[in-house]
Amino acid sequence: MQFGIFTVGDVTPDPTTGRAPTEHERIAAMVTLALKAEEVGLDVFATGEHHNPPFVPSSPTTLLGYVAARTHRLVLSTSTTLITTNDPVKIAEDYAMLQHLADGRVDLMLGRGNTAPVYPWFGQDIRQGIPLAIENYGLLHKLWREESVDWTGHFRTPLEGFTSTPRPLDGVPPFVWHGSIRSTEIAEQAA
């Protein structure tokens, strides 16, 4: 069993002054929280991915890479990375890079996201969320397990002889958790 903490950049106003923290203060507090998690012996630090105010963690790999450089045993994770609005090629490469920087201390929680306006910001349609998630999960799995990928789908350009770099550390992809399983199709994908 592991114990950990996750954050999306707390926006709670100070109870004595009523002042809400700035974006910069919230990002700094996220780092402080991660460092304290390691100091007190927690196992995992995770950050969500959000692209809409009032949340600030729009780039989990940047934050987790910084935390990786300042910690030694804490497992770094997302809660969640949006499999529907991120390109699986970029996910494969970003999280393999993070895995190398963190000496393997990386988990990845993937989810569809449930905020309708986010989909068009990244050129996607929320009505295609389930088939998009299933296709992207499949491509990510293939990218991390095959050196040379030939692939054709419905939601992105085809790949021919493509190799994502860097490759997963020691040939073992980060552990993937499935978040927001609200459909039988996604539950089957997780299984």
C-alpha positions as a printed NumPy array, in Angstrom:
array([[  0.   ,   0.   ,   0.   ],
       [  1.218,   3.506,  -0.799],
       [  0.252,   6.791,   0.783],
       [  0.497,  10.052,  -1.054],
       [ -0.928,  13.438,  -1.749],
       [ -2.118,  15.207,  -4.849],
       [ -2.758,  18.803,  -5.777],
       [ -4.24 ,  20.931,  -8.508],
       [ -2.859,  24.19 ,  -7.081],
       [ -4.961,  25.136,  -4.085],
       [ -6.997,  28.32 ,  -4.493],
       [ -8.312,  28.477,  -0.943],
       [ -8.154,  32.015,   0.446],
       [ -6.172,  32.613,   3.618],
       [ -8.692,  32.17 ,   6.467],
       [ -7.414,  35.205,   8.378],
       [ -6.937,  37.714,   5.553],
       [ -9.297,  36.402,   2.887],
       [ -6.547,  36.869,   0.293],
       [ -6.312,  34.201,  -2.42 ],
       [ -2.805,  33.085,  -3.393],
       [ -1.426,  34.181,  -6.765],
       [ -0.637,  31.66 ,  -9.497],
       [  3.065,  31.977,  -8.692],
       [  2.42 ,  31.345,  -4.993],
       [  0.284,  28.3  ,  -5.776],
       [  2.92 ,  26.793,  -8.073],
       [  5.589,  27.361,  -5.418],
       [  3.267,  25.804,  -2.815],
       [  2.872,  22.718,  -5.011],
       [  6.646,  22.252,  -5.012],
       [  6.784,  22.819,  -1.249],
       [  4.047,  20.221,  -0.784],
       [  5.989,  17.661,  -2.844],
       [  9.205,  18.278,  -0.913],
       [  7.362,  17.994,   2.402],
       [  5.725,  14.749,   1.207],
       [  9.168,  13.238,   0.685],
       [ 10.457,  14.644,   3.993],
       [  7.623,  13.126,   6.062],
       [  7.847,   9.747,   4.322],
       [  4.858,   9.749,   1.988],
       [  5.196,   7.48 ,  -1.026],
       [  3.577,   9.44 ,  -3.862],
       [  3.145,  13.023,  -5.014],
       [  0.675,  13.628,  -7.838],
       [ -0.562,  16.646,  -9.71 ],
       [ -3.631,  17.028, -11.854],
       [ -3.689,  18.473, -15.352],
       [ -6.034,  21.406, -15.859],
       [ -6.147,  24.062, -18.543],
       [ -8.785,  26.332, -17.101],
       [ -8.797,  28.838, -14.265],
       [ -8.597,  28.764, -11.333],
       [ -6.279,  25.734, -11.634],
       [ -2.588,  26.126, -12.51 ],
       [ -1.062,  22.711, -13.298],
       [ -1.324,  22.814, -17.084],
       [  2.098,  21.198, -17.52 ],
       [  2.5  ,  18.221, -15.156],
       [  5.766,  17.043, -16.719],
       [  7.412,  20.403, -16.099],
       [  6.378,  20.44 , -12.444],
       [  7.214,  16.769, -11.891],
       [ 10.587,  17.135, -13.629],
       [ 11.47 ,  19.966, -11.253],
       [ 10.307,  17.905,  -8.264],
       [ 12.269,  14.882,  -9.549],
       [ 15.455,  16.941,  -9.433],
       [ 14.828,  17.813,  -5.789],
       [ 13.67 ,  14.439,  -4.428],
       [ 15.124,  10.94 ,  -4.286],
       [ 12.471,   8.345,  -3.487],
       [  9.045,   9.953,  -3.958],
       [  6.985,   8.371,  -6.757],
       [  5.841,  11.126,  -9.101],
       [  2.443,  10.795, -10.707],
       [ -0.355,  12.605, -12.43 ],
       [ -3.948,  12.658, -11.345],
       [ -4.849,  12.762, -14.242],
       [ -3.178,  13.317, -17.629],
       [ -5.787,  13.886, -20.306],
       [ -5.533,  11.046, -22.824],
       [ -8.112,  12.741, -25.051],
       [ -6.588,  16.186, -25.464],
       [ -2.908,  15.22 , -25.458],
       [ -1.276,  13.529, -28.415],
       [ -0.201,  10.   , -27.405],
       [  3.157,  10.526, -29.139],
       [  3.827,  13.539, -26.911],
       [  2.662,  11.637, -23.814],
       [  4.959,   8.706, -24.686],
       [  7.981,  10.948, -25.142],
       [  7.34 ,  13.36 , -22.252],
       [  6.718,  10.677, -19.651],
       [  9.587,   8.467, -20.827],
       [ 11.855,  11.526, -20.477],
       [ 10.462,  12.185, -16.998],
       [ 10.981,   8.523, -16.145],
       [ 14.688,   8.834, -17.049],
       [ 15.091,  12.077, -15.093],
       [ 13.381,  10.575, -12.029],
       [ 15.295,   7.264, -12.174],
       [ 12.074,   5.354, -12.81 ],
       [  9.961,   6.982, -10.093],
       [  7.039,   7.765, -12.421],
       [  3.437,   6.596, -12.582],
       [  0.95 ,   8.005, -15.024],
       [ -2.78 ,   8.269, -14.412],
       [ -4.73 ,   8.72 , -17.617],
       [ -8.284,   9.98 , -17.919],
       [-10.692,  11.438, -20.446],
       [-11.38 ,  14.709, -18.696],
       [-14.867,  15.933, -18.092],
       [-14.733,  19.649, -18.817],
       [-16.449,  20.113, -22.181],
       [-14.769,  23.426, -23.156],
       [-11.284,  21.887, -22.904],
       [-11.817,  19.516, -25.845],
       [-12.143,  22.183, -28.589],
       [ -9.189,  24.126, -27.137],
       [ -7.099,  21.139, -28.241],
       [ -8.958,  20.48 , -31.497],
       [-11.137,  17.641, -30.186],
       [-14.864,  16.968, -29.797],
       [-16.119,  15.778, -26.387],
       [-18.759,  13.68 , -28.161],
       [-15.846,  11.555, -29.44 ],
       [-14.319,  11.247, -25.952],
       [-14.696,   7.482, -25.539],
       [-13.465,   6.382, -28.994],
       [-10.693,   8.993, -28.809],
       [ -9.582,   7.715, -25.391],
       [ -9.62 ,   4.078, -26.536],
       [ -7.625,   4.879, -29.676],
       [ -5.093,   7.019, -27.792],
       [ -4.622,   4.391, -25.044],
       [ -3.931,   1.817, -27.745],
       [ -1.402,   3.988, -29.538],
       [  0.404,   4.918, -26.297],
       [  0.667,   1.227, -25.376],
       [  2.151,   0.464, -28.791],
       [  4.591,   3.416, -28.687],
       [  6.07 ,   2.271, -25.384],
       [  6.353,  -1.389, -26.352],
       [  7.435,  -1.36 , -29.998],
       [ 10.637,   0.153, -31.404],
       [  9.184,   0.911, -34.818],
       [  5.488,   1.773, -34.941],
       [  3.238,   1.6  , -37.98 ],
       [ -0.189,   2.862, -37.003],
       [ -3.349,   4.286, -38.523],
       [ -6.339,   5.616, -36.591],
       [ -9.198,   8.068, -36.889],
       [ -8.076,  11.001, -34.738],
       [ -4.465,  11.751, -35.714],
       [ -2.154,  11.386, -38.665],
       [ -0.762,   7.89 , -39.37 ],
       [  2.677,   6.794, -38.203],
       [  5.066,   4.816, -40.361],
       [  8.261,   3.369, -38.913],
       [  8.047,   5.841, -36.005],
       [ 10.188,   5.427, -32.875],
       [  9.34 ,   7.548, -29.849],
       [ 12.362,   8.877, -27.981],
       [ 13.578,   8.442, -25.413],
       [ 12.51 ,   4.855, -24.995],
       [ 11.105,   3.868, -21.569],
       [ 13.789,   3.42 , -18.919],
       [ 15.21 ,  -0.128, -19.033],
       [ 12.474,  -1.011, -21.559],
       [  9.742,  -0.789, -18.906],
       [  7.067,   1.888, -19.447],
       [  5.761,   3.909, -16.509],
       [  2.931,   2.192, -14.634],
       [ -0.376,   3.449, -15.992],
       [ -3.406,   3.991, -13.783],
       [ -6.773,   4.555, -15.435],
       [ -8.754,   7.434, -13.992],
       [-12.342,   8.467, -14.586],
       [-13.637,   5.086, -15.678],
       [-17.281,   5.893, -16.321],
       [-18.025,   3.595, -19.238],
       [-17.797,  -0.112, -19.953],
       [-15.489,   0.565, -22.924],
       [-12.935,   2.382, -20.783],
       [-13.262,  -0.221, -17.996],
       [-12.441,  -2.921, -20.554],
       [ -9.489,  -0.851, -21.783],
       [ -8.204,  -0.572, -18.196],
       [ -8.548,  -4.326, -17.679]])
